[in-house]
Amino acid sequence: MHFRKSFESFKLDVGRLDQKNLRSARPLRSVGDPASNGCRRTVCDWLVTRTFRDSQSRHPPTLTARSCSPSFTIQTTASASGRQEADRLASSSEAASGVAMTASVADYYAGKNVLITGGTGFMGKVLVEKLLRSCPGVKALYLLVRPKAGQSMQQRVSSMIKCKLFERVREEDPDFHQKIVAVSSELTQPGLALSPQDVEMLCGCINIVFHCAATIRFDAPLKQALQLNVIATKQLLGLARKMPHLEAFIHVSTAYANCNLHHIDEVIYPPPVEPTKLIDSLSWMDDSIVEDITPRLIGDRPNTYTYTKALAEYVVQQEQDHLHIGIIRPSIVGASWQEPFPGWIDNFNGPSGVFIAAGKGILRTMRANNDAVADLIPVDVVINLTLAAGWYTAVHRPKTALVYNCTTGGINPFHWGEIEYHVMTTFKRNPLEQAFRRPNANITSNYLINQYWMLVSHKFPALLYDLYLRLSGQQPQMMRIFNRLHKAIGLLEYFSNQDWEWKSENMSMLLNQLTPEDRKTFNFDVRQLNWPEYIENYCIGTKKYVLNEEMSDIPVARQHLRKLRNIRYTFNTLLLVFIWRVFIARSQMARNIWYFVVSLCFKFLSYFRASSSLNT
């Protein structure tokens, strides 16, 4: 009982952040202690309490974050004047150190050796392509790659650069692949599984590090998420400290790292727990125990992804006295806006899978708030900001880590209800091949209505279709597909039913630091984003680049939709006849009600026609 009271007391204390600096801070969610778990639960409570207490003793709950000067403090209430002072101090610091001011972002990257983690992922590919195309003077790109799915690291990189994304680079520089150096690495292993020769090579030449690698699985086990998002980051920072020529370390985080707050500034918030203590505590625990205590550890965050990303930001901040650091916080990363061409996407993650499911007619309902802001951010906007932040961090050398909230909601908002309309409109004009049903998805924020439509429009048709497959001697699959779809949508509900307010003043400051030419080449001004056009290109991009469907086959796809429409009309007619024969024709009361409804409809039509005749 003593441990339980201590744990509950802590959960209240950890939420008491300085109200002067935080507008919104909530205590950790209370979780009951089932008596059936007995001693095992008591040990878990004691362990979590001990870890949290150590964190609290080392990190008082007062929230401040310095920018560009040890004596300057940014608070969440006002930062416009602070930003100007930070720029002035950064400039004076740069001048004192003798770093040459570079007018162009591309000129700065000329002759530089760049280390990239996550280079074969969605954002990593776009970063590699953009560096090679817009910064042709870059000396070499070192990619940390691990063997995967039976492919060696060289095969993975070779396969990556053959995709359509690199077409423009191939046209401008056919030998661009010679600048890419694949380095064997495994982020889940001690020392990143780098050989001594590779460590010596990287430490001797790297000028900039872009850390993009992370697990983006919302439902990843805590140990796995901690290993990839926190421990790997910590090891990479240790490697970076050994690089004498390193000028900037850019860490890609997420705008939802602090999603337990409603108002999020461009500061690094105190971590929910001391990362080192948590790592040490979980290292000896059985996976089942970790799974039991995970809900209490993550508190009011929705998943292990956002939780570990918040820890990773703190780990990065701890190195700000030794490295020049920038942190990028993108929201929901979607298809490209402009570069290398509109609508490029290569995965089913996030909104892409939802759009495809809606276009195929599989998704009919989704629980979301129509009026909530859908904070999508195009991937090329994130990459342009990342490269500009790397330039600014290296040239101006801020004394503390600068955070860039890369979001659209506060600058150019677009809502989930609007996305639903434009997605459906686009797929009706440009249908996907072999659709299961006609595209007709609806968004509702009501739980009961959503459950009803899931039963009627998802599960019941899936059962009928699987029955048809069984009768025809095929393997049933639709119910399995719908179950996976429901799980994926369930993970997104937290983000599609509420709004956040992100400050983006550092993002605006960085845009103002660029020359007019760089603003075009590295454009991340989301005020220029035309949402209907972007959503249309996004949907077409899923058709062309994810499903590999040809636009020339659209007439055939439209014919298939007409066929599905006729099948639907026929089914509805047969259903009406069946209802009539079974229920109405056999009951005098049902017939009377039916005739009454029909007569009312007839009278209404007659009245409408008479009114129309009088008006004319």
C-alpha positions in Angstrom: 0.0 0.0 0.0 2.9 2.3 0.7 4.3 1.8 -2.8 0.9 2.5 -4.3 0.5 5.8 -2.4 4.0 6.8 -3.4 3.3 6.1 -7.1 0.0 7.9 -7.0 1.7 10.9 -5.3 4.3 11.0 -8.0 1.8 11.0 -10.8 0.3 14.2 -9.4 3.7 15.8 -8.8 5.0 15.1 -12.3 2.2 17.1 -13.8 2.9 20.3 -11.7 5.0 22.0 -14.3 5.5 25.7 -14.1 2.2 27.3 -15.2 4.1 30.4 -16.2 5.8 28.5 -19.0 3.3 25.7 -19.8 -0.3 26.5 -20.7 -1.3 22.9 -20.5 0.1 20.1 -18.4 -1.8 17.1 -17.2 -0.9 14.6 -14.5 -0.2 11.1 -15.6 -3.3 8.9 -16.0 -4.2 6.9 -13.0 -4.1 3.2 -13.6 -5.6 0.7 -11.1 -3.6 -2.1 -9.5 -5.4 -5.4 -10.1 -5.2 -7.4 -6.9 -4.9 -10.6 -9.0 -1.3 -9.7 -10.0 -0.2 -9.7 -6.3 3.5 -9.4 -5.6 4.5 -9.1 -9.2 2.4 -5.9 -9.6 3.9 -4.5 -6.4 7.4 -5.0 -7.7 6.5 -3.2 -10.9 4.9 -0.3 -9.1 8.0 0.1 -6.9 10.3 0.0 -9.9 8.4 2.6 -11.9 8.1 4.8 -8.7 11.9 4.6 -8.1 12.7 5.5 -11.7 10.3 8.4 -11.8 11.6 9.7 -8.4 15.2 9.7 -9.6 14.0 11.6 -12.7 12.2 14.2 -10.6 15.2 14.7 -8.2 17.5 15.4 -11.2 15.0 17.5 -13.2 12.9 20.1 -11.3 9.6 20.7 -13.1 10.4 24.3 -14.0 10.4 24.6 -17.8 12.9 26.8 -19.6 14.9 26.4 -22.8 17.8 28.5 -23.8 18.5 29.5 -27.4 21.8 30.7 -28.7 23.0 32.0 -25.4 23.4 30.5 -21.9 21.9 33.6 -20.3 18.9 33.9 -22.7 15.7 32.1 -21.9 12.8 31.3 -24.2 9.4 31.0 -22.5 6.3 29.6 -24.1 4.4 32.9 -23.8 6.5 35.2 -26.0 9.4 34.5 -28.3 9.4 37.1 -31.1 11.8 39.4 -29.4 13.8 36.5 -28.0 14.3 35.2 -31.5 15.7 38.5 -32.7 18.1 38.5 -29.7 19.0 34.9 -30.4 19.9 35.7 -34.0 22.0 38.6 -32.8 23.9 36.5 -30.3 24.3 33.7 -32.8 25.8 36.1 -35.4 28.2 37.5 -32.9 29.2 34.0 -31.8 29.8 33.0 -35.4 31.9 36.1 -36.1 34.0 35.4 -33.0 34.7 31.9 -34.1 35.7 32.9 -37.6 33.2 30.8 -39.5 32.7 32.1 -43.0 29.2 33.2 -43.7 27.8 31.3 -46.7 25.2 33.1 -48.8 23.8 29.9 -50.4 22.6 26.7 -48.8 23.9 24.7 -51.8 27.3 26.5 -51.6 27.6 25.5 -48.0 27.0 21.8 -48.7 29.6 21.8 -51.5 32.6 19.7 -50.6 30.9 18.4 -47.4 30.6 14.7 -46.3 27.2 13.9 -45.0 26.1 11.0 -42.7 22.5 9.9 -43.0 20.6 7.3 -40.9 17.3 6.0 -42.3 18.5 6.8 -45.8 16.5 4.0 -47.3 13.3 5.0 -45.6 10.6 7.3 -47.0 12.1 10.6 -45.8 15.6 9.4 -46.1 15.2 8.7 -49.8 13.8 12.2 -50.4 16.7 13.7 -48.4 19.3 11.8 -50.5 17.7 12.8 -53.7 17.4 16.4 -52.8 21.0 16.7 -51.7 22.2 15.1 -54.9 20.0 17.2 -57.1 20.0 20.7 -55.4 23.5 20.5 -53.9 25.5 18.9 -56.7 28.8 20.0 -55.1 28.3 17.7 -52.1 31.3 15.5 -51.8 29.8 12.2 -50.5 26.7 10.8 -48.7 27.4 8.1 -46.2 24.3 5.9 -45.5 24.1 3.6 -42.5 22.3 0.6 -43.9 21.6 -2.9 -42.6 20.9 -6.1 -44.6 17.2 -6.7 -44.9 14.8 -9.2 -46.5 17.7 -11.2 -48.0 19.3 -8.2 -49.5 22.8 -6.9 -48.7 23.3 -3.2 -47.9 24.7 -2.7 -51.4 21.7 -4.3 -53.0 19.3 -2.2 -50.9 21.0 1.0 -52.0 21.2 -0.1 -55.6 17.5 -0.9 -55.6 16.7 2.4 -54.0 18.5 4.6 -56.5 16.8 2.8 -59.4 13.3 3.9 -58.3 11.4 6.7 -60.1 12.3 9.2 -57.3 15.8 9.5 -58.7 14.8 10.1 -62.4 15.6 13.8 -62.3 19.0 13.2 -60.7 19.8 10.5 -63.3 19.1 12.9 -66.1 21.3 15.7 -64.6 24.1 13.5 -63.4 24.2 9.9 -64.6 27.2 9.2 -62.2 25.4 10.4 -59.1 25.6 7.0 -57.5 29.4 7.3 -57.1 28.7 9.9 -54.3 26.7 7.4 -52.2 28.7 5.3 -49.8 26.8 2.4 -48.0 28.1 1.7 -44.5 27.1 -1.6 -42.8 25.3 -0.8 -39.6 22.6 -2.1 -37.2 21.1 0.5 -35.0 19.8 -2.1 -32.5 23.3 -3.5 -31.8 26.0 -2.1 -29.5 28.1 0.5 -31.2 25.7 0.5 -34.0 27.5 -2.6 -35.2 30.1 -0.4 -37.0 33.5 -2.0 -37.7 36.6 -0.2 -36.3 37.6 0.7 -39.9 34.2 2.3 -40.6 34.3 4.2 -37.3 37.7 5.6 -38.1 36.5 6.6 -41.6 33.4 8.3 -40.5 35.1 10.2 -37.6 37.8 11.4 -40.0 35.5 12.9 -42.7 31.9 13.6 -41.6 30.8 17.3 -41.5 27.0 16.9 -41.0 24.8 14.2 -39.5 21.1 13.8 -40.4 19.5 11.3 -38.0 16.3 10.2 -39.7 16.1 6.6 -38.6 13.4 5.5 -36.1 10.6 3.0 -35.7 7.3 4.6 -36.7 5.1 1.7 -35.5 2.6 3.2 -33.1 2.1 -0.2 -31.4 5.7 -1.2 -31.2 6.7 -2.9 -27.8 8.3 -0.4 -25.5 11.7 -2.1 -25.5 11.8 -2.1 -29.3 10.8 1.5 -29.5 13.3 2.5 -26.8 16.1 0.7 -28.6 15.6 2.3 -32.0 14.4 5.7 -31.0 16.4 6.4 -27.8 19.4 4.0 -27.4 20.4 4.2 -31.1 20.2 8.0 -30.9 22.4 8.0 -27.8 25.0 5.8 -29.5 25.0 8.0 -32.6 25.5 11.1 -30.5 28.5 9.3 -28.9 29.9 8.7 -32.3 29.3 12.3 -33.4 31.3 13.6 -30.4 34.3 11.7 -31.9 34.0 13.6 -35.2 36.4 16.6 -35.1 35.1 18.1 -38.4 31.4 17.8 -37.4 29.6 21.1 -37.9 25.9 20.2 -37.4 23.8 17.3 -36.0 20.2 17.4 -37.1 17.7 15.1 -35.4 14.3 14.4 -37.0 11.7 14.0 -34.2 7.9 14.4 -34.5 5.5 17.2 -33.7 3.5 14.7 -31.6 6.4 14.0 -29.2 4.5 16.2 -26.7 1.0 15.4 -27.8 -0.1 15.2 -24.2 0.0 19.1 -24.3 -2.4 21.2 -26.3 -0.1 24.1 -26.9 3.4 23.1 -28.1 6.2 25.6 -28.4 9.6 25.2 -30.1 11.3 24.1 -26.9 12.4 20.8 -25.5 10.1 19.8 -22.6 11.3 17.9 -19.5 11.2 14.2 -20.2 8.5 12.1 -18.6 11.3 10.0 -17.1 15.0 10.0 -17.0 16.0 8.0 -20.1 19.1 6.4 -18.6 17.2 5.2 -15.6 14.5 3.8 -17.7 17.0 2.0 -20.0 18.8 0.5 -17.0 15.5 -0.6 -15.4 14.0 -2.2 -18.5 17.2 -4.0 -19.4 16.7 -6.8 -16.9 12.9 -7.1 -17.1 10.9 -9.8 -18.7 8.9 -8.7 -21.8 5.7 -9.5 -20.1 6.5 -7.3 -17.1 7.4 -4.4 -19.5 4.1 -4.9 -21.3 2.2 -4.7 -18.0 3.8 -1.4 -16.9 3.9 0.3 -20.3 0.5 2.0 -19.9 1.7 3.6 -16.6 5.0 4.6 -18.1 3.6 6.3 -21.2 0.9 8.0 -19.1 -1.3 10.3 -21.2 0.6 9.8 -24.4 -1.2 7.5 -26.9 1.6 5.1 -27.8 5.3 4.1 -27.3 6.3 6.0 -30.5 5.5 9.5 -29.1 6.8 8.5 -25.7 10.2 7.4 -26.9 10.5 10.4 -29.3 10.1 12.7 -26.3 12.9 10.8 -24.5 15.1 11.0 -27.6 14.7 14.8 -27.8 16.0 15.1 -24.2 18.9 12.8 -25.0 19.8 15.0 -28.0 19.5 18.1 -25.9 22.0 16.7 -23.3 24.7 17.0 -26.0 24.1 20.7 -26.9 27.2 21.8 -25.0 29.4 19.6 -27.2 27.6 19.6 -30.6 25.7 22.1 -32.7 22.2 20.6 -32.8 18.9 21.2 -34.6 15.7 19.3 -34.0 13.0 19.0 -36.7 9.5 18.2 -35.6 7.3 17.2 -38.6 3.6 16.4 -38.1 1.9 13.8 -40.3 4.3 13.4 -43.3 2.6 12.8 -46.6 3.3 12.7 -50.3 5.5 15.3 -52.0 4.1 18.7 -52.9 6.5 19.8 -55.6 9.7 17.9 -55.6 11.0 15.9 -57.3 7.5 15.8 -58.7 4.0 16.2 -57.2 2.4 13.3 -55.3 5.4 11.0 -54.9 4.8 8.4 -52.1 6.1 4.8 -51.7 4.3 3.4 -48.7 1.0 2.6 -47.1 1.8 4.3 -43.8 -0.4 7.0 -42.2 -2.9 8.7 -44.5 -1.7 6.9 -47.6 -3.1 3.5 -46.5 -6.4 5.2 -45.5 -6.7 7.0 -48.9 -6.0 3.7 -50.8 -8.6 1.8 -48.7 -11.2 4.5 -49.4 -10.4 4.5 -53.1 -10.7 0.8 -53.3 -14.1 1.0 -51.6 -12.9 -1.1 -48.7 -13.1 1.8 -46.2 -16.6 3.1 -45.7 -16.4 4.8 -42.3 -13.8 6.3 -40.1 -14.0 7.9 -36.7 -12.6 11.5 -36.9 -13.7 15.0 -36.2 -14.7 16.7 -39.4 -13.7 20.1 -37.9 -10.4 19.0 -36.5 -7.3 20.2 -38.4 -5.6 17.4 -40.4 -2.0 18.5 -39.9 -0.4 16.9 -43.0 3.0 18.1 -44.1 4.4 17.3 -47.5 7.7 15.3 -47.3 9.6 17.7 -49.6 8.7 20.6 -47.2 10.2 18.6 -44.3 13.4 17.8 -46.2 13.8 21.4 -47.4 13.5 22.6 -43.8 15.9 19.9 -42.7 18.6 21.0 -45.1 18.1 24.6 -44.4 18.3 23.9 -40.6 21.6 22.0 -41.2 23.0 25.0 -43.0 21.8 27.5 -40.3 23.1 25.3 -37.5 26.5 24.9 -39.1 27.0 28.5 -40.1 25.4 30.3 -37.1 26.4 27.7 -34.5 23.7 28.3 -31.9 24.8 27.5 -28.3 21.7 25.4 -27.6 19.5 23.1 -29.7 17.0 24.9 -31.9 13.7 23.2 -32.4 11.6 23.7 -35.6 7.9 22.7 -35.5 7.3 21.7 -39.1 3.5 21.9 -39.2 0.7 23.4 -41.3 -2.2 23.7 -38.9 -1.3 27.1 -37.5 -0.3 28.6 -40.8 -2.5 27.0 -43.5 -5.1 24.8 -41.9 -7.1 22.0 -43.6 -9.7 19.8 -41.9 -10.5 16.1 -42.0 -13.9 16.8 -43.4 -12.4 18.7 -46.4 -9.9 15.8 -46.9 -12.8 13.3 -47.1 -14.5 15.3 -49.8 -11.5 15.8 -52.0 -10.3 12.2 -51.6 -13.7 10.9 -52.7 -14.0 13.4 -55.5 -10.5 12.5 -56.8 -11.0 8.7 -56.8 -14.4 9.0 -58.5 -12.7 10.9 -61.3 -9.5 8.8 -61.3 -10.6 5.4 -59.9 -8.3 2.7 -58.7 -8.2 -0.6 -60.6 -10.3 -3.6 -59.4 -12.1 -1.7 -56.7 -14.0 -3.8 -54.2 -16.9 -1.2 -54.1 -17.5 2.3 -55.3 -15.6 4.9 -53.3 -18.0 6.3 -50.6 -16.3 6.8 -47.2 -17.8 8.9 -44.5 -16.3 10.5 -41.4 -18.1 10.6 -38.1 -17.0 11.6 -34.6 -19.8 9.5 -32.9 -18.5 6.2 -31.6 -21.9 4.3 -31.8 -22.6 5.5 -35.4 -19.1 4.5 -36.4 -19.5 1.1 -34.9 -22.8 0.6 -36.7 -21.4 1.4 -40.1 -18.3 -0.8 -39.4 -20.7 -3.7 -38.8 -23.0 -2.9 -41.8 -20.5 -1.7 -44.3 -17.3 -3.6 -43.3 -17.9 -6.8 -41.4 -21.1 -8.0 -43.0 -19.9 -7.6 -46.6 -16.6 -9.2 -45.7 -18.3 -12.2 -44.3 -20.5 -12.5 -47.4 -17.4 -12.2 -49.7 -15.4 -14.8 -47.6 -18.4 -17.1 -47.9 -18.4 -16.7 -51.7 -14.6 -17.4 -51.7 -15.1 -20.6 -49.6 -17.8 -21.9 -51.9 -15.7 -21.3 -54.9 -12.8 -23.2 -53.4 -10.6 -20.1 -52.6 -8.9 -18.9 -49.4 -11.1 -16.4 -47.5 -9.2 -13.1 -46.9 -11.6 -10.1 -46.7 -12.3 -10.4 -42.9 -8.6 -10.5 -42.3 -8.1 -7.4 -44.4 -10.8 -5.5 -42.6 -9.4 -6.5 -39.2 -6.0 -5.1 -40.2 -7.7 -2.0 -41.5 -9.7 -1.5 -38.3 -6.5 -1.8 -36.2 -4.6 0.7 -38.4 -7.5 3.2 -38.2 -7.8 2.7 -34.5 -4.2 3.8 -34.0 -4.9 7.0 -35.9 -8.1 8.0 -34.0 -6.2 9.8 -31.3 -4.7 12.2 -33.9 -7.8 12.6 -36.1 -10.2 13.6 -33.3 -8.4 16.6 -31.7 -6.4 19.7 -32.5 -3.0 21.0 -31.4 -1.4 24.5 -31.5 2.2 24.5 -32.6 4.4 27.5 -32.5 6.5 27.8 -35.7 8.5 31.0 -35.1 11.9 29.3 -35.6 10.6 27.9 -38.9 9.6 31.5 -40.0 12.9 32.9 -38.8 14.8 30.3 -40.8 12.7 31.1 -43.9 13.6 34.8 -43.5 17.3 33.9 -43.3 17.4 32.4 -46.8 18.2 34.3 -49.9 15.4 34.7 -52.5 17.0 32.0 -54.6 17.2 29.6 -51.7 13.6 30.2 -50.9 12.7 28.8 -54.3 15.2 25.9 -54.2 14.5 24.9 -50.6 10.9 26.0 -50.3 9.2 25.2 -47.0 6.7 28.1 -47.0 3.4 26.2 -46.5 1.4 29.3 -47.0 1.8 28.7 -50.7 0.3 25.2 -50.4 -3.0 24.7 -52.3 -4.7 21.9 -50.4 -7.3 20.7 -53.0 -4.6 20.4 -55.6 -2.2 18.7 -53.1 -4.8 16.1 -52.0 -5.6 15.3 -55.7 -1.9 14.8 -56.5 -1.5 12.7 -53.3 -4.4 10.4 -54.3 -3.1 10.0 -57.9 0.4 9.4 -56.4 -0.8 6.5 -54.4 -2.3 5.1 -57.6 0.9 5.6 -59.7 3.7 5.0 -57.2 2.3 2.7 -54.5 -0.1 0.5 -56.5 1.9 0.9 -59.8 -1.2 1.5 -61.8 -1.1 3.3 -65.2 -3.2 6.4 -65.8 -4.0 5.1 -69.3 -6.1 2.4 -67.6 -8.5 4.8 -66.1 -11.3 4.2 -68.7 -11.2 0.5 -67.8 -11.4 1.4 -64.1 -14.3 3.7 -64.7 -16.1 0.9 -66.5 -15.5 -1.3 -63.5 -17.1 1.3 -61.2 -20.2 1.4 -63.5 -20.4 -2.3 -63.2 -20.3 -2.1 -59.4 -23.0 0.5 -59.5 -25.3 -1.7 -61.5 -24.6 -4.6 -59.2 -25.5 -2.4 -56.2 -28.8 -1.2 -57.8 -29.7 -4.8 -58.6 -28.9 -6.0 -55.1 -31.0 -3.1 -53.5 -33.9 -4.0 -55.8 -33.8 -7.7 -54.9 -33.5 -6.8 -51.2 -36.6 -4.6 -51.5 -38.6 -7.3 -53.2 -37.5 -9.8 -50.5 -38.6 -7.5 -47.7 -41.9 -7.0 -49.4 -42.6 -10.7 -49.9 -41.4 -11.8 -46.4 -42.6 -9.0 -44.2 -45.1 -6.7 -45.8 -47.2 -9.0 -48.1 -47.9 -11.3 -45.1 -49.1 -8.7 -42.7 -52.2 -6.6 -43.0 -50.7 -4.0 -40.6 -47.5 -3.8 -42.5 -49.4 -3.3 -45.8 -51.5 -0.5 -44.2 -48.3 1.2 -43.0 -46.7 0.8 -46.4 -49.8 2.2 -48.3 -49.9 5.1 -45.8 -46.3 6.0 -46.5 -46.7 5.7 -50.3 -49.8 7.9 -50.2 -48.0 10.5 -48.2 -45.2 10.5 -50.8 -47.7 10.8 -53.6 -49.6 13.7 -51.9 -46.3 15.5 -51.4 -45.3 15.1 -55.0 -48.7 16.3 -56.1 -48.5 19.3 -53.8 -45.0 20.1 -55.1 -46.1 20.0 -58.7 -49.2 22.1 -58.0 -47.0 24.7 -56.2 -44.6 24.8 -59.1 -47.4 25.3 -61.6 -48.8 28.3 -59.6 -45.4 29.9 -59.3 -44.9 29.7 -63.1 
